[in-house]
């Protein structure tokens, strides 16, 4: 958990993700989509996930518009086989 605090502080201080990769679940709308955009703006490449991959198109476009790399995956955290 200490590393999470350091990363949050780093982002708040304006430091970039330096090409690190972030994984965002539930990224098709709301907090997940906003988090993916924020991380991309902070310099992270982003993997976005949701139940339906087609629902991620807008978030993918927003992340890529920042110049960062983005990939989408179908993922259901309630299902260990997904």
C-alpha positions in Angstrom: 0.0 0.0 0.0 2.9 2.4 0.6 3.8 2.2 -3.1 0.3 3.3 -4.0 0.7 6.4 -1.8 4.0 7.3 -3.5 2.4 6.9 -7.0 -0.6 9.1 -6.0 1.8 11.7 -4.6 3.9 11.5 -7.7 0.9 12.1 -9.9 -0.3 15.0 -7.7 3.1 16.6 -8.0 2.9 16.6 -11.8 5.3 13.8 -12.4 4.5 11.5 -15.2 4.0 7.8 -15.3 7.2 7.6 -17.3 5.7 5.0 -19.6 4.5 2.7 -16.9 1.3 0.7 -17.5 -1.9 1.1 -15.6 -4.8 -1.4 -15.6 -8.2 0.1 -15.1 -11.3 -2.1 -14.5 -14.8 -0.9 -15.3 -13.4 1.7 -17.7 -16.3 2.1 -20.1 -17.9 5.0 -18.2 -17.9 6.9 -14.9 -15.0 6.7 -12.5 -13.2 4.0 -14.5 -13.2 6.0 -17.7 -12.2 9.2 -15.9 -9.4 7.3 -14.2 -8.1 5.9 -17.5 -8.1 9.4 -19.0 -6.3 10.9 -16.0 -3.7 8.2 -16.0 -3.0 8.7 -19.7 -2.7 12.4 -19.2 -0.2 11.7 -16.4 2.0 9.7 -18.8 0.8 6.1 -18.3 0.0 3.6 -21.0 -3.4 2.2 -20.1 -5.1 -1.2 -20.3 -8.8 -0.7 -20.0 -11.2 -3.5 -19.1 -15.0 -4.0 -18.9 -17.6 -6.7 -19.3 -18.2 -5.8 -23.0 -15.2 -4.8 -25.1 -17.4 -2.8 -27.5 -18.3 -0.4 -24.6 -14.6 0.6 -24.3 -14.3 2.4 -27.7 -14.8 5.9 -26.3 -12.4 5.4 -23.5 -9.8 3.9 -25.8 -10.1 6.9 -28.2 -9.8 9.3 -25.3 -6.6 7.6 -24.0 -5.1 7.4 -27.4 -5.9 11.1 -28.0 -3.4 11.9 -25.2 -0.7 10.2 -27.2 -0.5 7.2 -24.9 -0.8 3.6 -25.9 -4.1 1.9 -24.9 -5.4 -1.7 -25.1 -8.8 -3.1 -24.2 -9.7 -6.5 -22.6 -12.9 -8.2 -21.7 -12.8 -8.9 -18.0 -15.4 -9.9 -15.4 -13.8 -9.8 -12.0 -16.7 -11.9 -10.6 -15.7 -14.8 -12.9 -12.3 -16.4 -12.3 -12.3 -17.9 -15.7 -12.7 -14.6 -17.6 
